[in-house]
Amino acid sequence: MSKRRYVARGVPGGYRIWDNKGRRWWGDLYELCPDDLLTELNSTADPDRISTLLKRYRALKR
């Protein structure tokens, strides 16, 4: 069984996305992990789809 590339991890103050392949945090800190982002991370974890979702939530924070 292979490890998922991207996983949402709880950190102080919310959630961040961990990239197992790059071994680094990916994206911003979120106070709440959005449901559709969490669903994508737990299913196919398509990097393009994740990037689109992150851009949408980043824009909403402004």
FENGIRA-V385279 format. One record per residue. N is the residue number from 0. SS is DSSP state (hx for helix, st for strand, lp for the rest). OMEGA is omega in radians with two decimals (* if undefined). NEAR is the number of other C-alpha atoms within 12 Angstrom. Layout:
# FENGIRA-V385279
n:N ss:SS omega:OMEGA near:NEAR
n:N ss:SS omega:OMEGA near:NEAR
This chain:
# FENGIRA-V385279
n:0 ss:lp omega:-3.11 near:3
n:1 ss:lp omega:3.10 near:7
n:2 ss:lp omega:3.02 near:12
n:3 ss:lp omega:-3.14 near:22
n:4 ss:lp omega:-3.09 near:25
n:5 ss:st omega:3.07 near:32
n:6 ss:st omega:3.03 near:32
n:7 ss:st omega:-3.13 near:32
n:8 ss:st omega:3.07 near:27
n:9 ss:st omega:3.07 near:17
n:10 ss:st omega:3.09 near:17
n:11 ss:lp omega:3.13 near:11
n:12 ss:lp omega:3.11 near:13
n:13 ss:st omega:-3.09 near:16
n:14 ss:st omega:2.99 near:23
n:15 ss:st omega:3.12 near:28
n:16 ss:st omega:3.13 near:35
n:17 ss:st omega:3.09 near:25
n:18 ss:st omega:-3.12 near:22
n:19 ss:lp omega:-3.13 near:18
n:20 ss:lp omega:-3.14 near:14
n:21 ss:lp omega:3.14 near:12
n:22 ss:lp omega:3.12 near:13
n:23 ss:st omega:3.03 near:16
n:24 ss:st omega:-3.09 near:21
n:25 ss:st omega:3.12 near:24
n:26 ss:st omega:-3.06 near:26
n:27 ss:st omega:2.99 near:27
n:28 ss:st omega:3.11 near:24
n:29 ss:st omega:3.08 near:26
n:30 ss:lp omega:3.07 near:16
n:31 ss:lp omega:3.12 near:21
n:32 ss:lp omega:-3.12 near:26
n:33 ss:lp omega:-3.07 near:24
n:34 ss:hx omega:-3.10 near:14
n:35 ss:hx omega:3.06 near:19
n:36 ss:hx omega:3.11 near:33
n:37 ss:hx omega:3.10 near:26
n:38 ss:hx omega:3.12 near:19
n:39 ss:hx omega:3.13 near:27
n:40 ss:hx omega:-3.10 near:30
n:41 ss:hx omega:3.12 near:20
n:42 ss:lp omega:-3.04 near:17
n:43 ss:lp omega:-3.12 near:17
n:44 ss:lp omega:3.10 near:27
n:45 ss:lp omega:-3.10 near:20
n:46 ss:hx omega:3.13 near:22
n:47 ss:hx omega:3.13 near:14
n:48 ss:hx omega:3.12 near:19
n:49 ss:hx omega:3.11 near:30
n:50 ss:hx omega:3.11 near:21
n:51 ss:hx omega:3.13 near:18
n:52 ss:hx omega:3.13 near:26
n:53 ss:hx omega:3.11 near:28
n:54 ss:hx omega:3.14 near:17
n:55 ss:hx omega:-3.12 near:18
n:56 ss:hx omega:3.07 near:23
n:57 ss:hx omega:3.13 near:16
n:58 ss:hx omega:3.13 near:11
n:59 ss:hx omega:3.14 near:11
n:60 ss:hx omega:-3.09 near:13
n:61 ss:lp omega:* near:7
